[in-house]
Amino acid sequence: MANRAQLTQERSRLRREELLAAAIDLFAEGGARAITHRAVAARAGLPSATTTYYFESIDELIREALGAHV
């Protein structure tokens, strides 16, 4: 059985993956210009501040999303 810390870490990992997947979807639809903090969070179904919690900048988000995708 997972403890509370493990559950929190898993939820955090899943949220980060959801943001990366949303960024890839947006990139495919409209290129890098389509990727904004709000657009990515909305696509992932998460609060808009979530992207800034996991990624310092849009550039970092794009870099990691494309790196994970390739």
Secondary structure, DSSP 4 states (H G I P E B T S, - for coil): ---HHHHHHHHHHHHHHHHHHHHHHHHHHH-GGG--HHHHHHHHTS-TTHHHHH-SSHHHHHHHHHHHH-
